[in-house]
Every structure is written in C-alpha cells, then in structure tokens.
Amino acid sequence: SIKMAHIIKSLGFAYGIFVGGNWLSNFVLHPQYKLDYGFLNKYLGRPVNNLWWGTKTEHILTIAAPLAVTDVAISEWLKKRYNAKALTWKSHPGPAVFHAVTFAIAGIMLYVVYEAYMNPLIKPEQRCKYIVDHIAPVSAGSSTMCHVPKSFEIFKPIMTAPAGMGFFGSWIPVAIAFAAVKGLGTLDYGSRSLTPHEKKMNGLQIFLDILHSKTKTWKK
C-alpha cells in the first residue's frame, strides 16, 4: 500500500542519515585521533583488534536501526494525533521537541539492551548493570535533542536540496545531535572515551602506562 511504502521509505531515509550523522560526529568528538572501525581498519591502514563488536562500525551501523524505528513510529503517531503533515519548529514546536527527545531515549536504550544481551564482550552477570548504568547518561544526553527541531529549520535549505544533496545535507544537523548526545551524555569525546585498542593506535597507552608507573613510584 501507499502508506506502507511511505513508512519503508521513511525508515530507509532515517537509517541512512543516522549512519552518516553518527559517522560525522566522530570527527567532531575525536578530531585528532584514529578510531577503531573494526574490519574496516585494514582498508584504513590500521591494525584490527575485533572485527565487529566494540568497534565504531558496529555502533554506527547498529544503533541507527532502533533509532530509525522509534523516530518514524513516534513521528507518525504524533502527526496522526495533531493531523499534521510534518512536525516542525514553526508549525508544532511542542510535539516536535517531544518527538526528538523521546525517540532518542527509546532508540538508544533499545540499542543498549541489544548490546547487553548480544555483545559477547559483555559477560552475562554484567548485563543488567550495563543497562542500568546507561539510563542516566542516555537520558541526560537525549535531553539535548530539544535543539534538533530548531537546527533542522536552520539547515532546511540544504536538507531539501534536489536529488541526493538533501539526504547528505541532513547528515549535518544529525551529526550535531549525535555529538551533543554522546559528548554530554556518555562523555564520549577526546581521549577519555577511547578504547584500549584506540589508545594503543594513537600512542596514548604507552604514555598512560608511563604515567601510571610514575604515580606508583611517587606513592611509594
């Protein structure tokens, strides 16, 4: 049906811009560092540690799915409720902000639950703690999504550009949103959130080991 085709197209578009925006946000949050893209590392001239789990590629390609589902589902429900063709800052500021914040919290937490039970790097006894530990930072980070409807208005000219430019133009405000959620919520920025493998690739682990040994010596 036309309705189903519209939903499928919306899901595909949402998934695509979430993948692109999340990828771009890494350049904002970690501009000077090499990141671990798993199996893609061999094409980037970087050592491979894990092919999939615990890598940026896994995060980018996986979290986009639940976010796309919650984005489209909540958006369609609100548009039906308010009899609106679109939820924008100008036409429906309240519902637009509600949509941005709630779909982010729901989508990210769905991803967290998936990670807890599917990621072999997380031990079974750590699953519940992993989920609970993410509730507060995810909620805090998602609260920054209230700026999204306004930023979409600002970037509307490039988001509605003809052909594929609108799709790629949408990556910019989405990247800003991802950077805000990850940076302010889970404190994913700079060197503080790099994995041990990423620290090793960037030569930080050696520095940290030396600093740790010096600290132990000073304590003695």
VEXKEZA-610299 format. One record per residue: residue number from 1; x, y, z of N, C-alpha, C in turn. Coordinates in Angstrom, 1 decimal. Example, Ala and Ser with C-alpha at 12.3 -4.5 7.8 and 13.67 -1.06 7.14 Angstrom:
- 1;13.2;-5.7;7.8;12.3;-4.5;7.8;13.2;-3.3;7.8 .
- 2;12.8;-2.2;7.1;13.7;-1.1;7.1;12.9;0.0;7.9 .
//
This chain:
- 1;0.8;-1.2;0.0;0.0;0.0;0.0;0.9;1.3;0.0 .
- 2;0.2;2.4;-0.3;1.0;3.7;-0.3;1.5;4.0;1.1 .
- 3;0.7;3.7;2.1;1.1;4.0;3.5;2.3;3.2;3.9 .
- 4;2.3;1.9;3.5;3.5;1.0;3.9;4.7;1.5;3.1 .
- 5;4.5;1.8;1.9;5.7;2.3;1.1;6.3;3.6;1.7 .
- 6;5.4;4.4;2.2;5.9;5.7;2.8;6.7;5.4;4.0 .
- 7;6.2;4.4;4.9;6.9;4.1;6.1;8.2;3.4;5.8 .
- 8;8.3;2.5;4.8;9.5;1.9;4.5;10.5;2.9;3.9 .
- 9;10.1;3.8;3.1;11.0;4.9;2.6;11.5;5.8;3.7 .
- 10;10.6;6.1;4.7;11.0;6.9;5.8;12.0;6.2;6.7 .
- 11;11.8;4.9;6.9;12.7;4.1;7.7;14.1;4.1;7.0 .
- 12;14.1;3.9;5.7;15.4;3.8;5.0;16.1;5.1;5.0 .
- 13;15.4;6.2;4.9;16.0;7.6;4.9;16.5;7.9;6.3 .
- 14;15.7;7.5;7.3;16.2;7.8;8.7;17.4;7.0;9.0 .
- 15;17.4;5.7;8.6;18.6;4.8;8.9;19.8;5.4;8.2 .
- 16;19.7;5.9;7.0;20.8;6.4;6.3;21.4;7.7;6.9 .
- 17;20.5;8.6;7.3;21.0;9.8;7.9;21.6;9.6;9.3 .
- 18;21.1;8.6;10.0;21.6;8.3;11.3;23.0;7.7;11.2 .
- 19;23.2;6.8;10.2;24.5;6.2;9.9;25.5;7.3;9.5 .
- 20;25.1;8.2;8.6;26.0;9.3;8.2;26.3;10.3;9.2 .
- 21;25.2;10.7;10.0;25.4;11.7;11.0;26.3;11.1;12.2 .
- 22;26.1;9.9;12.6;26.9;9.3;13.6;28.4;9.2;13.2 .
- 23;28.6;8.8;12.0;30.0;8.8;11.5;30.6;10.1;11.5 .
- 24;29.9;11.2;11.0;30.5;12.5;11.0;30.7;13.0;12.4 .
- 25;29.9;12.7;13.4;30.0;13.2;14.7;31.4;12.7;15.4 .
- 26;31.9;11.6;14.9;33.2;11.1;15.4;34.3;12.1;15.1 .
- 27;34.2;12.8;14.0;35.2;13.8;13.6;35.1;15.0;14.5 .
- 28;33.9;15.3;15.0;33.7;16.4;15.9;34.2;16.1;17.3 .
- 29;33.9;14.8;17.7;34.3;14.4;19.1;35.7;14.0;19.2 .
- 30;36.3;13.4;18.2;37.6;12.9;18.2;38.4;13.4;17.0 .
- 31;38.6;14.7;16.8;39.2;15.2;15.6;40.6;14.8;15.3 .
- 32;41.4;14.6;16.4;42.8;14.3;16.2;43.2;12.8;16.4 .
- 33;42.2;12.0;16.6;42.5;10.6;16.9;42.1;9.6;15.9 .
- 34;42.9;8.5;15.8;42.5;7.3;14.9;41.5;6.5;15.7 .
- 35;40.4;6.1;15.1;39.4;5.4;15.8;39.3;3.9;15.2 .
- 36;38.7;3.1;16.0;38.7;1.6;15.7;37.4;1.3;14.9 .
- 37;37.6;1.1;13.6;36.4;0.8;12.8;36.4;-0.7;12.4 .
- 38;36.9;-1.5;13.3;36.8;-3.0;13.2;37.4;-3.5;11.9 .
- 39;36.6;-4.3;11.1;37.0;-4.9;9.9;37.4;-3.9;8.8 .
- 40;37.0;-2.7;9.0;37.3;-1.6;8.0;38.7;-1.1;8.3 .
- 41;39.3;-1.4;9.4;40.6;-0.9;9.7;41.7;-1.3;8.7 .
- 42;41.5;-2.5;8.1;42.5;-3.0;7.2;42.6;-2.1;5.9 .
- 43;41.4;-1.5;5.6;41.4;-0.6;4.5;41.8;0.8;4.8 .
- 44;42.0;1.1;6.1;42.4;2.4;6.6;43.9;2.4;7.0 .
- 45;44.5;1.2;6.9;45.9;1.1;7.3;46.1;1.1;8.8 .
- 46;45.1;0.6;9.5;45.1;0.5;10.9;45.0;-1.0;11.4 .
- 47;45.6;-1.3;12.5;45.6;-2.7;13.0;44.2;-3.1;13.4 .
- 48;43.8;-4.3;13.2;42.5;-4.9;13.5;42.6;-5.6;14.8 .
- 49;41.7;-5.3;15.8;41.6;-6.0;17.0;40.4;-6.9;17.0 .
- 50;39.2;-6.3;17.1;38.0;-7.0;16.9;37.4;-6.6;15.6 .
- 51;36.8;-7.6;14.8;36.2;-7.3;13.5;35.0;-6.5;13.7 .
- 52;34.2;-6.7;14.7;32.8;-6.1;14.8;32.5;-5.5;16.2 .
- 53;32.4;-6.4;17.1;31.9;-6.0;18.5;32.9;-5.0;19.1 .
- 54;32.3;-4.0;19.7;33.1;-3.0;20.4;33.8;-2.0;19.5 .
- 55;33.4;-1.9;18.2;34.0;-1.0;17.3;33.1;0.1;16.9 .
- 56;33.6;1.2;16.3;32.8;2.3;15.8;31.9;1.8;14.7 .
- 57;32.3;0.9;13.9;31.5;0.4;12.8;30.2;-0.3;13.3 .
- 58;30.4;-1.1;14.3;29.3;-1.8;14.9;28.3;-0.8;15.5 .
- 59;28.8;0.2;16.2;28.0;1.2;16.8;27.2;2.0;15.8 .
- 60;27.9;2.4;14.7;27.3;3.3;13.7;26.2;2.5;13.0 .
- 61;26.5;1.3;12.5;25.5;0.5;11.7;24.4;-0.1;12.5 .
- 62;24.6;-0.3;13.8;23.6;-1.0;14.6;22.6;0.0;15.3 .
- 63;23.1;1.0;15.9;22.3;1.9;16.7;21.3;2.7;15.7 .
- 64;21.7;2.8;14.5;20.8;3.5;13.5;19.5;2.8;13.3 .
- 65;19.5;1.5;13.5;18.3;0.7;13.2;17.2;1.0;14.3 .
- 66;17.4;0.9;15.6;16.4;1.2;16.6;16.0;2.7;16.6 .
- 67;17.0;3.5;16.3;16.7;5.0;16.2;15.7;5.3;15.1 .
- 68;16.0;4.6;13.9;15.1;4.8;12.8;13.7;4.4;13.1 .
- 69;13.5;3.2;13.7;12.2;2.7;14.1;11.5;3.6;15.0 .
- 70;12.1;4.0;16.1;11.5;4.9;17.1;11.2;6.3;16.5 .
- 71;12.1;6.8;15.7;11.9;8.1;15.0;10.7;8.1;14.2 .
- 72;10.5;7.1;13.3;9.4;7.0;12.4;8.1;6.7;13.1 .
- 73;8.2;5.8;14.1;7.0;5.4;14.8;6.4;6.5;15.6 .
- 74;7.2;7.2;16.4;6.7;8.3;17.2;6.3;9.5;16.3 .
- 75;7.0;9.7;15.3;6.7;10.8;14.3;5.3;10.6;13.7 .
- 76;5.1;9.4;13.2;3.8;9.0;12.6;2.6;9.1;13.6 .
- 77;2.9;8.7;14.8;1.8;8.7;15.8;1.5;10.2;16.1 .
- 78;2.5;11.1;16.3;2.2;12.5;16.6;1.6;13.2;15.4 .
- 79;2.0;12.9;14.2;1.4;13.5;13.0;-0.1;13.2;12.9 .
- 80;-0.4;11.9;13.2;-1.8;11.5;13.2;-2.6;12.2;14.3 .
- 81;-2.0;12.3;15.5;-2.6;12.9;16.6;-2.9;14.4;16.4 .
- 82;-2.0;15.1;15.8;-2.2;16.5;15.5;-2.6;16.8;14.1 .
- 83;-2.9;15.8;13.4;-3.4;16.0;12.0;-2.4;16.9;11.2 .
- 84;-1.1;16.5;11.3;-0.1;17.4;10.6;0.7;16.5;9.6 .
- 85;1.1;17.2;8.5;1.9;16.5;7.5;3.4;16.4;8.0 .
- 86;3.8;17.3;8.8;5.2;17.3;9.3;5.2;18.0;10.7 .
- 87;6.2;17.6;11.5;6.4;18.2;12.8;7.6;19.1;12.7 .
- 88;7.3;20.4;12.7;8.4;21.3;12.6;8.4;22.3;13.7 .
- 89;9.5;23.1;13.9;9.6;24.0;14.9;8.6;25.2;14.8 .
- 90;8.3;25.5;13.5;7.4;26.6;13.3;5.9;26.2;13.4 .
- 91;5.6;25.0;13.0;4.2;24.6;13.0;3.8;23.9;14.3 .
- 92;4.6;23.0;14.8;4.3;22.3;16.0;5.5;22.1;16.9 .
- 93;6.0;23.2;17.6;7.2;23.2;18.4;7.2;22.2;19.5 .
- 94;6.1;22.2;20.2;6.0;21.2;21.4;6.1;19.8;21.0 .
- 95;5.2;19.3;20.1;5.3;17.9;19.6;6.6;17.6;18.9 .
- 96;7.2;18.6;18.2;8.5;18.4;17.6;9.6;18.1;18.6 .
- 97;9.6;18.9;19.7;10.6;18.7;20.7;10.4;17.3;21.4 .
- 98;9.1;17.0;21.7;8.7;15.8;22.4;9.2;14.6;21.5 .
- 99;9.0;14.7;20.3;9.4;13.6;19.3;10.9;13.4;19.4 .
- 100;11.6;14.5;19.3;13.1;14.5;19.2;13.7;13.8;20.5 .
- 101;13.2;14.2;21.6;13.8;13.7;22.9;13.3;12.2;23.1 .
- 102;12.1;11.9;22.9;11.6;10.6;23.2;12.1;9.5;22.3 .
- 103;12.2;9.8;21.0;12.7;8.8;20.1;14.1;8.5;20.3 .
- 104;14.9;9.5;20.7;16.3;9.3;21.0;16.5;8.4;22.2 .
- 105;15.8;8.7;23.3;15.9;7.9;24.5;15.4;6.5;24.2 .
- 106;14.3;6.3;23.6;13.8;4.9;23.3;14.7;4.2;22.4 .
- 107;15.2;4.8;21.3;16.1;4.2;20.4;17.4;3.8;20.9 .
- 108;18.0;4.7;21.7;19.3;4.4;22.3;19.2;3.3;23.3 .
- 109;18.2;3.3;24.1;18.0;2.3;25.2;17.7;0.9;24.6 .
- 110;17.0;0.9;23.4;16.8;-0.4;22.7;18.2;-0.9;22.3 .
- 111;19.0;0.0;21.8;20.4;-0.4;21.4;21.2;-0.9;22.6 .
- 112;21.1;-0.3;23.7;21.8;-0.7;24.9;21.4;-2.1;25.4 .
- 113;20.1;-2.3;25.3;19.6;-3.7;25.7;20.1;-4.7;24.7 .
- 114;20.1;-4.4;23.4;20.6;-5.3;22.4;22.1;-5.6;22.7 .
- 115;22.8;-4.5;23.0;24.3;-4.7;23.3;24.5;-5.6;24.5 .
- 116;23.7;-5.4;25.5;23.9;-6.1;26.8;23.7;-7.6;26.6 .
- 117;22.8;-8.0;25.7;22.5;-9.4;25.5;23.1;-10.1;24.3 .
- 118;23.6;-9.3;23.4;24.2;-9.8;22.2;25.7;-9.7;22.1 .
- 119;26.2;-8.7;22.7;27.7;-8.4;22.6;28.4;-9.4;23.5 .
- 120;29.2;-10.3;22.9;30.0;-11.3;23.7;31.0;-10.7;24.6 .
- 121;31.4;-9.5;24.4;32.4;-8.8;25.3;31.8;-8.5;26.6 .
- 122;30.4;-8.5;26.7;29.8;-8.2;28.0;29.3;-9.5;28.6 .
- 123;29.9;-9.8;29.8;29.6;-11.0;30.5;28.1;-11.1;31.0 .
- 124;27.5;-12.3;31.0;26.1;-12.4;31.4;25.8;-11.7;32.7 .
- 125;26.7;-11.8;33.7;26.4;-11.3;35.0;26.5;-9.7;35.0 .
- 126;27.0;-9.2;33.9;27.2;-7.7;33.8;26.0;-7.0;33.0 .
- 127;25.1;-7.8;32.5;24.1;-7.3;31.5;23.2;-6.3;32.2 .
- 128;22.6;-6.7;33.3;21.7;-5.7;34.0;22.3;-4.5;34.4 .
- 129;23.5;-4.6;34.9;24.3;-3.4;35.4;24.6;-2.5;34.2 .
- 130;25.0;-3.1;33.1;25.3;-2.4;31.8;24.1;-1.5;31.4 .
- 131;22.9;-2.1;31.5;21.7;-1.4;31.1;21.4;-0.3;32.0 .
- 132;21.4;-0.6;33.3;21.1;0.4;34.4;22.0;1.5;34.3 .
- 133;23.3;1.2;34.1;24.4;2.3;34.1;24.2;3.3;33.0 .
- 134;23.4;2.9;31.9;23.3;3.7;30.8;22.0;4.6;30.9 .
- 135;21.1;4.3;31.8;19.8;5.0;31.9;20.1;6.5;32.1 .
- 136;20.8;6.9;33.1;21.1;8.3;33.4;21.8;9.0;32.3 .
- 137;23.0;8.5;31.9;23.7;9.3;30.8;22.9;9.4;29.5 .
- 138;22.1;8.3;29.1;21.3;8.4;27.9;20.2;9.4;28.0 .
- 139;19.6;9.4;29.2;18.5;10.4;29.4;19.1;11.8;29.4 .
- 140;20.3;12.0;30.0;20.9;13.4;30.1;21.3;13.8;28.7 .
- 141;21.9;12.9;27.9;22.3;13.2;26.6;21.2;13.5;25.6 .
- 142;20.1;12.7;25.8;19.0;12.8;24.9;18.2;14.1;25.2 .
- 143;18.3;14.6;26.3;17.7;15.9;26.6;18.2;17.0;25.8 .
- 144;19.4;16.9;25.2;20.0;17.9;24.3;19.3;17.9;23.0 .
- 145;18.5;16.8;22.7;17.8;16.7;21.4;16.7;17.8;21.3 .
- 146;16.4;18.5;22.3;15.4;19.6;22.2;15.8;20.6;21.2 .
- 147;17.1;20.7;20.9;17.5;21.7;19.9;17.4;21.3;18.5 .
- 148;17.1;20.0;18.3;17.0;19.4;16.9;16.0;20.1;16.0 .
- 149;14.7;20.2;16.4;13.8;20.9;15.5;14.2;22.3;15.1 .
- 150;14.8;23.0;15.9;15.3;24.4;15.6;16.5;24.3;14.6 .
- 151;17.4;23.3;14.8;18.6;23.2;13.9;18.1;22.7;12.6 .
- 152;17.1;21.9;12.5;16.6;21.4;11.3;16.0;22.6;10.4 .
- 153;15.4;23.5;11.1;14.9;24.7;10.4;16.1;25.5;9.8 .
- 154;17.2;25.6;10.6;18.4;26.4;10.1;19.0;25.7;8.9 .
- 155;19.0;24.4;8.9;19.7;23.7;7.8;18.7;23.2;6.8 .
- 156;17.5;23.7;6.8;16.4;23.3;5.9;16.8;23.5;4.4 .
- 157;17.5;24.6;4.1;17.8;24.8;2.7;18.7;23.7;2.1 .
- 158;19.6;23.2;2.8;20.5;22.1;2.3;19.8;20.7;2.5 .
- 159;18.9;20.6;3.4;18.2;19.3;3.7;17.2;19.1;2.6 .
- 160;16.7;20.1;2.0;15.6;20.0;1.0;16.2;20.2;-0.4 .
- 161;17.5;20.2;-0.5;18.1;20.3;-1.9;17.7;19.2;-2.8 .
- 162;17.7;19.4;-4.1;17.3;18.4;-5.0;18.3;17.2;-5.1 .
- 163;17.7;16.1;-5.6;18.5;14.9;-5.8;19.0;14.4;-4.4 .
- 164;20.2;13.9;-4.4;20.8;13.3;-3.2;21.3;14.3;-2.2 .
- 165;21.4;15.6;-2.6;22.0;16.6;-1.7;21.2;16.8;-0.4 .
- 166;19.9;16.6;-0.5;19.1;16.7;0.7;19.4;15.6;1.7 .
- 167;19.7;14.4;1.2;20.0;13.3;2.0;21.3;13.6;2.7 .
- 168;22.3;13.9;2.0;23.6;14.2;2.6;23.6;15.5;3.4 .
- 169;22.8;16.4;3.0;22.7;17.7;3.8;22.1;17.4;5.2 .
- 170;21.3;16.4;5.3;20.7;16.0;6.6;21.7;15.5;7.5 .
- 171;22.8;15.0;7.0;23.9;14.5;7.9;24.4;15.6;8.9 .
- 172;24.4;16.8;8.5;25.0;17.9;9.3;24.2;18.1;10.6 .
- 173;22.9;18.4;10.6;22.2;18.6;11.9;22.2;17.3;12.7 .
- 174;22.1;16.1;12.0;22.1;14.9;12.7;23.5;14.6;13.4 .
- 175;24.5;15.0;12.7;25.9;14.9;13.3;26.0;15.8;14.6 .
- 176;25.4;17.0;14.5;25.4;17.9;15.6;24.7;17.2;16.8 .
- 177;23.5;16.6;16.5;22.7;15.9;17.5;23.5;14.8;18.1 .
- 178;24.1;14.0;17.3;24.9;12.8;17.8;26.0;13.3;18.7 .
- 179;26.7;14.4;18.3;27.8;14.9;19.0;27.4;15.4;20.4 .
- 180;26.2;16.0;20.4;25.7;16.6;21.7;25.3;15.4;22.6 .
- 181;24.6;14.4;22.1;24.1;13.3;22.9;25.3;12.5;23.4 .
- 182;26.2;12.2;22.6;27.3;11.4;23.0;28.3;12.2;23.9 .
- 183;28.5;13.4;23.5;29.5;14.2;24.2;29.0;14.6;25.6 .
- 184;27.8;15.0;25.7;27.2;15.5;27.0;26.6;14.3;27.8 .
- 185;26.2;13.3;27.2;25.5;12.2;27.9;26.5;11.1;28.4 .
- 186;27.2;10.5;27.4;28.2;9.4;27.8;29.6;9.9;27.9 .
- 187;29.8;11.2;27.8;31.1;11.9;27.8;32.1;11.2;26.8 .
- 188;31.5;11.0;25.6;32.3;10.4;24.6;32.9;11.5;23.7 .
- 189;34.1;11.9;24.2;34.8;12.9;23.4;36.3;12.9;23.8 .
- 190;37.1;13.4;22.9;38.6;13.5;23.2;39.1;12.1;23.4 .
- 191;40.1;12.0;24.3;40.8;10.7;24.6;40.1;9.9;25.7 .
- 192;39.2;10.6;26.4;38.7;10.0;27.6;37.8;8.7;27.3 .
- 193;37.2;8.7;26.2;36.3;7.5;25.8;36.9;6.6;24.8 .
- 194;38.2;6.7;24.5;38.9;5.8;23.6;39.0;4.4;24.2 .
- 195;38.8;3.4;23.4;39.0;2.0;23.9;40.5;1.8;24.0 .
- 196;40.9;0.7;24.8;42.3;0.4;24.9;43.0;0.2;23.5 .
- 197;42.3;-0.4;22.6;42.9;-0.5;21.2;43.1;0.8;20.5 .
- 198;42.2;1.7;20.7;42.3;3.1;20.1;43.4;3.8;20.8 .
- 199;43.6;3.7;22.1;44.7;4.4;22.8;46.0;3.8;22.3 .
- 200;46.1;2.6;22.1;47.3;1.9;21.6;47.6;2.5;20.2 .
- 201;46.6;2.6;19.3;46.8;3.0;17.9;47.3;4.5;17.9 .
- 202;46.9;5.3;18.9;47.2;6.7;19.0;48.4;6.9;19.9 .
- 203;49.1;5.9;20.3;50.3;6.0;21.2;50.0;6.5;22.6 .
- 204;48.7;6.5;23.0;48.3;7.0;24.3;48.6;6.0;25.4 .
- 205;48.5;4.7;25.1;48.6;3.7;26.1;50.0;3.7;26.7 .
- 206;51.0;3.9;25.9;52.4;3.9;26.4;52.5;5.1;27.3 .
- 207;52.0;6.2;26.9;52.1;7.4;27.8;51.3;7.2;29.1 .
- 208;50.1;6.5;29.1;49.4;6.3;30.3;50.1;5.3;31.2 .
- 209;50.7;4.3;30.6;51.5;3.3;31.3;52.6;3.9;32.1 .
- 210;53.3;4.8;31.4;54.5;5.5;32.0;54.0;6.4;33.1 .
- 211;52.9;7.1;32.9;52.3;8.0;33.9;51.8;7.1;35.1 .
- 212;51.2;6.0;34.9;50.8;5.1;35.9;52.0;4.6;36.8 .
- 213;53.1;4.2;36.1;54.2;3.7;36.8;54.9;4.8;37.6 .
- 214;54.9;6.0;37.1;55.4;7.2;37.8;54.6;7.5;39.1 .
- 215;53.3;7.4;38.9;52.3;7.6;40.0;52.6;6.6;41.2 .
- 216;52.8;5.3;40.8;53.0;4.3;41.8;54.3;4.6;42.5 .
- 217;55.3;5.1;41.7;56.6;5.4;42.3;56.5;6.5;43.3 .
- 218;55.7;7.5;42.9;55.6;8.7;43.8;54.8;8.3;45.1 .
- 219;53.9;7.4;45.0;53.1;7.0;46.2;54.0;6.2;47.2 .
- 220;55.0;5.5;46.6;55.9;4.8;47.5;56.8;5.8;48.3 .
//
